[in-house]
Amino acid sequence: MRVHRGFLPGFFLGVTLVFVFLNSRSSTITLNSSADVTIEPRNFDREGARLVENYGSNVSQTYRYVTPSLAELGGRGNLPEMNKHVLMLTRVPGAGAELLVLILQRLQGYNAFKHIRLPPGDSGLLTTLQQELLVEEITSIIKQEAIPLSFDGDVRFLNFTEFGRQAPTFLALVRDPLDPRTLYRYRKGGAAVLYRGTISHFCGQDPRCSKRNNKWALQRAKANVVRWYPVVGLLDYMEETLHVLQKEFPYFFIGSLRIYNKLRPKENNSSKRSINLKARTKKILEEVMADEVEFYKWLKFRLLNKTSMTSFDCY
């Protein structure tokens, strides 16, 4: 009996130890193999896991947004046809565009953007190959540089989308074709060189754009302005032009009026009065340059209409 009494407790103790060992082994396997399913984390761990998951999701989304090429984004339909953070000032000959260029150069340090001058040209027609090479050159610069960016160049309107590239936002500055100060500069050259005009500049690279008093070119120029040029400034209305530019593109043009007031030429009223056009001369020029005059009046109405809707706050 004593043997049996000593044997039984020992037997039950051994069975108990074996059971506990096997049970703990089973629990360990379950924890290691499926911890995320069978183990409920503490509240702190759950919140931490959610933050990590959300952070990882945000980083992934940002990565997908930044890294694709222009072609990939365009294929998804996510790429606007015009980049609002890249400006292209196309210089109209004899229209005072250098003043706007100088303002941009002065502001690039204050407003944290970079201004780039394209190599000089003659603002004439480009072949299809020349157009494509210029589009690729500008696109390559945009990819390499940080935005915002602004450019200026002697080039007529160039449709980037025809070459599968995103276009910059176009800007330009024009002046009154009947401005006596402009005509005075060319009075010795004859009527043929009085004024090159602006219609061909906005019309673009089609050979028909170079024909004077061509209604097709006039309508094409207006259509391009509406689609690609949010602002076309007027040299004779420079303050109004800068007000509109500040409103449309504050990250480029905040402070432009201050710079302009330092740069603006002093008016010489006596010389201005001395070169007024005679009524007969003005009438003849209005007939010869009828489409140019119409185009200028249309641009003037467009700018001043924008001005009337823009608050004249000083920056």
VOZABA-96628 format. One record per residue: residue number from 1; residue in one letter; x negated, y, z negated of N, C-alpha, C in turn. Coordinates in steps of 0.2 Angstrom, whole numbers, plus 5000, padded with zeros to 4 digits. Layout:
<sites>
NUM  A  X  Y  Z  X  Y  Z  X  Y  Z
...
</sites>
This chain:
<sites>
1  M  4996  4994  5000  5000  5000  5000  4996  5006  5000
2  R  4990  5006  4996  4986  5012  4996  4983  5013  5003
3  V  4981  5007  5006  4978  5008  5013  4983  5011  5017
4  H  4990  5009  5017  4995  5012  5022  4996  5019  5020
5  R  4996  5021  5013  4997  5028  5011  4992  5032  5014
6  G  4986  5030  5014  4980  5034  5016  4980  5034  5024
7  F  4982  5029  5027  4982  5029  5034  4987  5033  5037
8  L  4993  5033  5035  4999  5037  5038  4998  5044  5038
9  P  4996  5048  5033  4994  5055  5033  4989  5057  5038
10  G  4984  5052  5038  4978  5053  5043  4981  5053  5050
11  F  4985  5048  5051  4988  5047  5058  4992  5053  5060
12  F  4996  5055  5056  5001  5061  5058  4997  5067  5059
13  L  4991  5068  5055  4987  5074  5056  4983  5074  5062
14  G  4981  5068  5064  4978  5067  5071  4983  5069  5077
15  V  4989  5066  5076  4994  5067  5081  4995  5075  5082
16  T  4996  5078  5076  4997  5085  5076  4992  5089  5079
17  L  4985  5087  5078  4980  5091  5081  4980  5090  5088
18  V  4981  5084  5091  4981  5082  5098  4987  5086  5101
19  F  4992  5087  5098  4998  5091  5101  4996  5098  5101
20  V  4993  5101  5096  4992  5108  5096  4986  5109  5101
21  F  4981  5105  5102  4976  5106  5107  4979  5106  5114
22  L  4984  5101  5116  4987  5100  5122  4991  5106  5124
23  N  4995  5109  5119  4999  5114  5120  4995  5121  5121
24  S  4990  5122  5117  4986  5128  5118  4982  5127  5125
25  R  4980  5122  5128  4977  5121  5134  4983  5123  5140
26  S  4989  5121  5139  4994  5122  5143  4995  5130  5144
27  S  4995  5133  5138  4996  5140  5137  4991  5144  5141
28  T  4985  5142  5140  4979  5145  5143  4979  5145  5151
29  I  4981  5139  5153  4982  5138  5161  4987  5143  5163
30  T  4993  5143  5160  4998  5147  5162  4996  5155  5162
31  L  4993  5157  5157  4990  5164  5157  4986  5166  5162
32  N  4981  5161  5164  4976  5163  5169  4979  5162  5176
33  S  4984  5158  5177  4986  5157  5184  4992  5161  5185
34  S  4996  5164  5180  5002  5168  5182  5003  5173  5177
35  A  4998  5176  5175  4999  5181  5169  5004  5187  5171
36  D  5004  5189  5177  5008  5194  5179  5016  5192  5179
37  V  5017  5186  5179  5024  5184  5179  5026  5182  5172
38  T  5022  5178  5168  5024  5176  5162  5023  5180  5156
39  I  5018  5185  5157  5016  5189  5151  5019  5196  5152
40  E  5023  5198  5147  5025  5205  5147  5020  5210  5144
41  P  5018  5215  5148  5013  5219  5145  5016  5224  5140
42  R  5012  5227  5136  5014  5232  5132  5016  5238  5136
43  N  5020  5243  5133  5022  5249  5136  5017  5253  5139
44  F  5011  5253  5135  5005  5257  5138  5003  5254  5144
45  D  5002  5247  5144  4999  5244  5149  5003  5245  5155
46  R  5010  5244  5154  5015  5245  5160  5014  5252  5163
47  E  5014  5257  5159  5014  5264  5162  5007  5265  5165
48  G  5002  5262  5163  4995  5263  5166  4995  5259  5173
49  A  4998  5253  5173  4998  5250  5179  5002  5253  5184
50  R  5008  5257  5182  5012  5260  5187  5008  5266  5189
51  L  5004  5270  5185  5000  5276  5187  4995  5273  5192
52  V  4992  5268  5191  4987  5265  5196  4990  5264  5202
53  E  4996  5260  5202  4999  5258  5208  5001  5264  5212
54  N  5004  5270  5209  5006  5276  5212  5000  5279  5215
55  Y  4994  5280  5211  4988  5283  5214  4986  5280  5220
56  G  4985  5273  5219  4983  5269  5225  4987  5270  5231
57  S  4994  5271  5230  4998  5272  5236  4997  5279  5239
58  N  4996  5284  5234  4995  5291  5237  4988  5291  5241
59  V  4983  5288  5238  4977  5288  5242  4977  5285  5248
60  S  4981  5279  5249  4982  5276  5255  4986  5280  5260
61  Q  4991  5284  5258  4995  5288  5262  4991  5294  5265
62  T  4987  5297  5260  4982  5302  5263  4977  5300  5268
63  Y  4974  5294  5266  4969  5291  5271  4972  5290  5278
64  R  4978  5287  5278  4981  5286  5284  4983  5293  5288
65  Y  4984  5298  5284  4986  5304  5287  4980  5308  5290
66  V  4974  5307  5287  4969  5311  5289  4965  5308  5295
67  T  4964  5301  5294  4959  5298  5298  4961  5297  5306
68  P  4967  5296  5308  4969  5294  5314  4966  5299  5319
69  S  4965  5297  5325  4963  5302  5331  4969  5305  5333
70  L  4968  5311  5337  4973  5315  5340  4978  5310  5345
71  A  4974  5306  5348  4978  5301  5353  4983  5297  5349
72  E  4980  5294  5343  4984  5290  5339  4990  5293  5336
73  L  4989  5299  5334  4995  5303  5331  5000  5305  5336
74  G  4997  5307  5342  5002  5309  5347  5006  5303  5350
75  G  5003  5297  5349  5007  5291  5351  5012  5289  5346
76  R  5011  5291  5340  5017  5290  5335  5022  5296  5335
77  G  5021  5301  5339  5025  5306  5339  5025  5311  5333
78  N  5019  5311  5330  5018  5315  5324  5014  5321  5325
79  L  5012  5322  5331  5007  5327  5332  5011  5333  5336
80  P  5011  5339  5333  5014  5345  5336  5010  5346  5342
81  E  5014  5349  5347  5010  5351  5353  5006  5357  5352
82  M  5007  5361  5347  5003  5367  5346  5000  5367  5339
83  N  4994  5368  5337  4991  5368  5331  4991  5375  5328
84  K  4995  5377  5323  4996  5383  5320  4989  5386  5316
85  H  4985  5381  5315  4979  5383  5311  4973  5384  5315
86  V  4974  5384  5322  4969  5385  5327  4971  5390  5332
87  L  4968  5396  5332  4970  5401  5336  4966  5402  5342
88  M  4969  5404  5348  4965  5405  5354  4967  5412  5357
89  L  4962  5416  5356  4963  5423  5359  4961  5423  5366
90  T  4965  5424  5371  4963  5424  5378  4962  5431  5380
91  R  4956  5433  5381  4955  5441  5383  4957  5443  5389
92  V  4962  5447  5389  4964  5451  5396  4959  5456  5397
93  P  4957  5456  5403  4952  5461  5405  4954  5468  5405
94  G  4951  5473  5401  4952  5480  5401  4958  5481  5396
95  A  4960  5476  5392  4966  5477  5387  4964  5478  5380
96  G  4957  5479  5379  4955  5481  5372  4955  5475  5367
97  A  4954  5469  5370  4954  5463  5366  4948  5462  5361
98  E  4943  5466  5363  4937  5466  5359  4938  5469  5352
99  L  4943  5473  5352  4945  5476  5345  4948  5471  5341
100  L  4952  5466  5344  4955  5461  5340  4950  5456  5338
101  V  4945  5455  5342  4939  5450  5341  4935  5453  5335
102  L  4934  5459  5335  4930  5462  5330  4934  5461  5323
103  I  4940  5462  5323  4944  5462  5317  4944  5454  5314
104  L  4944  5450  5319  4944  5443  5317  4937  5441  5314
105  Q  4932  5444  5317  4925  5442  5315  4924  5445  5308
106  R  4927  5451  5306  4926  5454  5300  4930  5450  5295
107  L  4936  5447  5297  4940  5444  5292  4938  5437  5290
108  Q  4934  5434  5294  4933  5427  5293  4930  5425  5287
109  G  4926  5430  5284  4923  5428  5277  4928  5429  5272
110  Y  4932  5434  5272  4937  5436  5267  4943  5430  5267
111  N  4945  5428  5273  4950  5423  5273  4948  5416  5274
112  A  4942  5415  5274  4939  5408  5274  4941  5404  5280
113  F  4940  5407  5286  4941  5403  5292  4934  5405  5296
114  K  4934  5401  5302  4928  5402  5306  4930  5405  5313
115  H  4927  5410  5316  4928  5412  5322  4923  5410  5327
116  I  4925  5408  5333  4920  5405  5338  4921  5409  5344
117  R  4916  5411  5347  4916  5414  5354  4914  5409  5359
118  L  4918  5408  5364  4917  5404  5370  4912  5407  5374
119  P  4908  5404  5378  4904  5407  5383  4907  5411  5388
120  P  4904  5417  5390  4907  5422  5395  4910  5418  5401
121  G  4915  5421  5404  4918  5419  5410  4920  5425  5414
122  D  4924  5423  5420  4926  5429  5424  4934  5429  5424
123  S  4937  5425  5419  4944  5424  5419  4948  5423  5425
124  G  4944  5420  5430  4947  5417  5436  4950  5410  5436
125  L  4952  5408  5441  4955  5401  5442  4950  5396  5440
126  L  4951  5391  5437  4947  5385  5436  4949  5379  5440
127  T  4945  5375  5442  4947  5369  5445  4950  5364  5440
128  T  4953  5359  5442  4956  5354  5437  4950  5351  5433
129  L  4944  5349  5436  4939  5347  5432  4936  5352  5427
130  Q  4936  5358  5429  4933  5363  5424  4938  5364  5419
131  Q  4945  5364  5420  4950  5364  5415  4949  5359  5410
132  E  4948  5352  5413  4948  5347  5408  4941  5347  5404
133  L  4936  5349  5407  4930  5350  5403  4930  5355  5397
134  L  4934  5360  5399  4934  5366  5394  4939  5363  5388
135  V  4944  5360  5390  4949  5357  5385  4945  5352  5380
136  E  4941  5348  5383  4937  5343  5379  4932  5346  5375
137  E  4929  5352  5377  4924  5355  5373  4927  5358  5367
138  I  4933  5362  5368  4937  5365  5363  4939  5360  5358
139  T  4942  5354  5360  4945  5349  5356  4939  5346  5352
140  S  4933  5345  5355  4927  5342  5351  4925  5347  5346
141  I  4925  5354  5347  4923  5358  5342  4928  5358  5336
142  I  4935  5358  5338  4940  5357  5333  4939  5351  5328
143  K  4937  5346  5331  4936  5339  5327  4930  5340  5323
144  Q  4925  5344  5325  4919  5344  5321  4919  5349  5315
145  E  4923  5355  5317  4923  5360  5312  4929  5359  5307
146  A  4929  5363  5301  4934  5363  5297  4939  5368  5299
147  I  4946  5367  5298  4951  5372  5300  4952  5376  5294
148  P  4955  5382  5294  4957  5386  5300  4951  5388  5305
149  L  4952  5388  5311  4948  5391  5316  4951  5396  5321
150  S  4947  5400  5324  4949  5405  5329  4944  5405  5334
151  F  4947  5405  5341  4942  5406  5346  4944  5412  5350
152  D  4939  5415  5354  4941  5419  5360  4937  5418  5366
153  G  4940  5419  5372  4937  5418  5378  4940  5421  5384
154  D  4936  5422  5389  4938  5425  5395  4941  5419  5399
155  V  4947  5417  5398  4950  5412  5401  4958  5413  5402
156  R  4961  5412  5408  4968  5412  5408  4971  5407  5404
157  F  4978  5407  5403  4981  5402  5400  4980  5395  5402
158  L  4978  5390  5398  4976  5384  5399  4981  5379  5396
159  N  4984  5375  5399  4989  5370  5396  4985  5364  5394
160  F  4984  5363  5387  4980  5358  5384  4984  5351  5385
161  T  4991  5352  5384  4995  5345  5384  4995  5342  5391
162  E  4993  5345  5396  4993  5342  5403  4987  5337  5403
163  F  4982  5338  5398  4976  5333  5398  4977  5329  5391
164  G  4983  5329  5388  4984  5324  5383  4981  5327  5376
165  R  4980  5333  5376  4977  5336  5370  4981  5341  5366
166  Q  4981  5342  5360  4985  5346  5356  4982  5353  5358
167  A  4987  5358  5359  4985  5365  5361  4984  5369  5354
168  P  4979  5374  5355  4979  5379  5349  4985  5384  5350
169  T  4986  5388  5345  4991  5393  5346  4988  5399  5350
170  F  4991  5401  5355  4988  5406  5359  4990  5413  5357
171  L  4985  5418  5358  4986  5425  5356  4983  5429  5362
172  A  4986  5435  5363  4983  5440  5368  4985  5447  5366
173  L  4981  5452  5369  4982  5459  5368  4983  5462  5375
174  V  4988  5466  5376  4989  5469  5383  4989  5476  5382
175  R  4989  5480  5388  4990  5487  5387  4995  5489  5393
176  D  4997  5495  5392  5002  5498  5397  4998  5499  5404
177  P  5001  5496  5409  4998  5496  5416  4998  5503  5419
178  L  5002  5507  5416  5002  5514  5418  4999  5519  5413
179  D  4995  5516  5409  4991  5520  5404  4986  5525  5408
180  P  4987  5532  5407  4983  5536  5411  4975  5535  5409
181  R  4974  5533  5403  4967  5532  5401  4964  5527  5405
182  T  4968  5521  5406  4965  5516  5410  4964  5518  5418
183  L  4969  5521  5420  4969  5523  5427  4963  5528  5428
184  Y  4962  5532  5423  4956  5537  5424  4950  5534  5425
185  R  4949  5528  5422  4942  5525  5422  4941  5522  5430
186  Y  4946  5521  5433  4946  5518  5440  4948  5523  5446
187  R  4949  5529  5444  4952  5533  5449  4947  5534  5455
188  K  4941  5533  5455  4936  5533  5460  4936  5527  5464
189  G  4939  5522  5462  4938  5515  5465  4944  5514  5470
190  G  4949  5518  5470  4954  5517  5475  4960  5512  5472
191  A  4965  5512  5475  4971  5508  5472  4970  5501  5471
192  A  4965  5498  5475  4964  5491  5475  4962  5489  5468
193  V  4958  5493  5465  4955  5491  5458  4958  5495  5452
194  L  4964  5498  5453  4967  5502  5448  4968  5497  5442
195  Y  4971  5491  5443  4972  5487  5438  4973  5480  5440
196  R  4970  5475  5436  4970  5468  5438  4977  5465  5436
197  G  4980  5468  5431  4986  5465  5429  4986  5460  5424
198  T  4991  5458  5421  4992  5453  5415  4996  5447  5417
199  I  5000  5448  5422  5004  5442  5424  5000  5436  5426
200  S  4995  5437  5430  4991  5431  5432  4987  5428  5426
201  H  4986  5432  5421  4982  5429  5415  4987  5424  5411
202  F  4993  5426  5410  4998  5422  5407  5001  5417  5411
203  C  5001  5418  5417  5004  5413  5422  5000  5406  5422
204  G  4993  5407  5422  4989  5401  5421  4985  5400  5427
205  Q  4983  5393  5429  4978  5391  5433  4981  5389  5440
206  D  4987  5390  5441  4990  5389  5448  4988  5394  5453
207  P  4986  5393  5459  4984  5398  5464  4990  5403  5465
208  R  4996  5401  5464  5001  5406  5465  5001  5411  5460
209  C  4998  5410  5454  4998  5415  5449  4994  5421  5451
210  S  4990  5421  5456  4985  5427  5458  4989  5431  5463
211  K  4994  5429  5465  4998  5434  5470  5001  5439  5467
212  R  5000  5445  5470  5003  5451  5467  5011  5452  5469
213  N  5015  5454  5464  5022  5455  5465  5025  5448  5467
214  N  5023  5443  5464  5026  5436  5465  5031  5435  5459
215  K  5037  5434  5461  5043  5433  5456  5042  5426  5452
216  W  5039  5421  5456  5038  5415  5453  5032  5416  5448
217  A  5027  5419  5449  5022  5420  5444  5024  5424  5438
218  L  5029  5429  5439  5031  5433  5434  5036  5428  5429
219  Q  5040  5424  5432  5044  5420  5428  5040  5414  5424
220  R  5035  5412  5428  5030  5407  5425  5026  5410  5419
221  A  5024  5417  5419  5021  5420  5414  5025  5421  5408
222  K  5031  5423  5409  5036  5424  5404  5037  5417  5400
223  A  5038  5412  5404  5040  5405  5401  5034  5403  5397
224  N  5028  5404  5399  5022  5402  5395  5021  5406  5389
225  V  5023  5413  5389  5023  5417  5383  5028  5414  5378
226  V  5034  5413  5380  5039  5411  5375  5037  5404  5372
227  R  5034  5400  5376  5032  5393  5373  5025  5393  5369
228  W  5020  5397  5371  5014  5396  5369  5011  5402  5365
229  Y  5014  5408  5366  5011  5414  5363  5016  5417  5358
230  P  5015  5415  5351  5020  5418  5346  5020  5425  5346
231  V  5014  5428  5347  5013  5435  5347  5008  5437  5353
232  V  5011  5442  5357  5007  5446  5362  5006  5453  5359
233  G  5001  5455  5357  5000  5462  5355  4999  5467  5360
234  L  5001  5473  5358  5000  5479  5363  4995  5484  5360
235  L  4990  5486  5364  4985  5490  5362  4988  5497  5360
236  D  4993  5499  5363  4996  5506  5361  5000  5505  5355
237  Y  5001  5499  5353  5005  5498  5346  5001  5493  5342
238  M  4995  5496  5340  4991  5491  5337  4993  5490  5330
239  E  4995  5495  5326  4998  5494  5319  5004  5489  5319
240  E  5008  5490  5324  5014  5485  5324  5012  5478  5326
241  T  5007  5478  5330  5004  5471  5332  5001  5468  5326
242  L  4997  5471  5322  4994  5468  5316  4999  5467  5310
243  H  5004  5470  5310  5010  5469  5305  5013  5462  5307
244  V  5014  5461  5313  5017  5455  5315  5012  5449  5314
245  L  5006  5450  5316  5001  5445  5315  5000  5443  5308
246  Q  5000  5448  5304  5000  5446  5296  5005  5442  5294
247  K  5011  5443  5297  5017  5439  5295  5017  5432  5298
248  E  5015  5432  5304  5015  5425  5307  5009  5421  5305
249  F  5003  5424  5304  4997  5420  5303  4993  5423  5297
250  P  4996  5423  5291  4993  5427  5285  4986  5424  5283
251  Y  4985  5417  5285  4978  5415  5283  4973  5417  5287
252  F  4975  5420  5293  4970  5423  5297  4970  5431  5296
253  F  4975  5434  5296  4976  5441  5297  4977  5446  5291
254  I  4978  5442  5285  4978  5447  5279  4972  5451  5278
255  G  4974  5458  5278  4968  5463  5277  4967  5466  5284
256  S  4970  5464  5289  4968  5466  5296  4969  5474  5297
257  L  4975  5476  5293  4976  5484  5294  4971  5488  5291
258  R  4968  5485  5285  4963  5489  5282  4957  5489  5286
259  I  4955  5484  5289  4949  5483  5294  4950  5488  5300
260  Y  4956  5488  5303  4958  5492  5309  4957  5499  5307
261  N  4960  5501  5301  4959  5508  5299  4952  5511  5299
262  K  4948  5506  5298  4940  5508  5297  4937  5508  5304
263  L  4940  5504  5309  4937  5504  5316  4941  5508  5321
264  R  4947  5510  5319  4951  5514  5325  4947  5520  5327
265  P  4947  5521  5334  4944  5527  5337  4948  5533  5335
266  K  4944  5539  5334  4947  5545  5333  4950  5548  5339
267  E  4957  5550  5338  4960  5552  5344  4958  5559  5347
268  N  4957  5559  5353  4955  5566  5356  4960  5568  5360
269  N  4965  5572  5357  4971  5574  5360  4970  5579  5366
270  S  4965  5583  5366  4963  5587  5372  4962  5583  5378
271  S  4958  5578  5377  4956  5574  5383  4962  5569  5385
272  K  4966  5567  5380  4972  5563  5382  4977  5567  5386
273  R  4977  5574  5384  4982  5578  5388  4979  5579  5395
274  S  4973  5579  5396  4970  5582  5402  4971  5576  5408
275  I  4972  5570  5406  4973  5565  5411  4980  5562  5412
276  N  4985  5566  5410  4992  5564  5411  4993  5563  5419
277  L  4997  5558  5420  4999  5557  5427  5004  5562  5430
278  K  5003  5563  5436  5008  5567  5440  5014  5563  5441
279  A  5019  5566  5441  5026  5563  5442  5026  5558  5449
280  R  5023  5561  5454  5023  5558  5461  5018  5552  5460
281  T  5012  5553  5457  5008  5547  5457  5011  5542  5452
282  K  5014  5543  5447  5017  5538  5443  5022  5534  5446
283  K  5026  5538  5450  5032  5534  5454  5029  5529  5459
284  I  5024  5531  5463  5020  5527  5467  5018  5521  5464
285  L  5014  5522  5458  5011  5516  5455  5017  5512  5452
286  E  5022  5514  5450  5028  5510  5447  5031  5506  5453
287  E  5030  5508  5459  5033  5504  5464  5028  5499  5466
288  V  5021  5501  5466  5016  5496  5468  5015  5490  5463
289  M  5016  5492  5457  5015  5488  5451  5022  5486  5448
290  A  5027  5485  5451  5034  5484  5449  5034  5478  5444
291  D  5031  5473  5446  5032  5467  5442  5027  5467  5435
292  E  5022  5471  5436  5017  5472  5430  5021  5476  5425
293  V  5024  5482  5428  5028  5486  5423  5034  5482  5420
294  E  5037  5478  5424  5043  5474  5421  5040  5470  5415
295  F  5035  5466  5417  5032  5462  5412  5030  5465  5405
296  Y  5026  5471  5406  5024  5475  5400  5030  5477  5396
297  K  5035  5479  5399  5041  5482  5396  5045  5476  5392
298  W  5044  5470  5395  5047  5464  5392  5043  5462  5386
299  L  5036  5462  5386  5032  5461  5381  5033  5466  5375
300  K  5034  5472  5377  5035  5477  5372  5041  5476  5368
301  F  5046  5475  5372  5053  5473  5368  5052  5467  5364
302  R  5049  5462  5366  5048  5456  5362  5044  5458  5355
303  L  5038  5462  5356  5034  5463  5350  5038  5468  5345
304  L  5041  5473  5348  5045  5478  5343  5051  5475  5340
305  N  5054  5470  5344  5059  5466  5341  5057  5462  5335
306  K  5051  5459  5335  5048  5455  5330  5046  5460  5324
307  T  5044  5466  5326  5042  5471  5321  5048  5473  5317
308  S  5054  5474  5320  5060  5476  5316  5062  5471  5311
309  M  5060  5464  5313  5062  5459  5308  5057  5458  5303
310  T  5051  5461  5303  5045  5460  5299  5045  5466  5293
311  S  5044  5464  5287  5044  5469  5282  5037  5472  5282
312  F  5036  5478  5281  5030  5482  5282  5026  5482  5276
313  D  5025  5476  5273  5021  5476  5266  5014  5477  5268
314  C  5010  5480  5264  5003  5481  5265  4999  5475  5262
315  Y  4994  5472  5265  4991  5467  5262  4984  5469  5260
</sites>
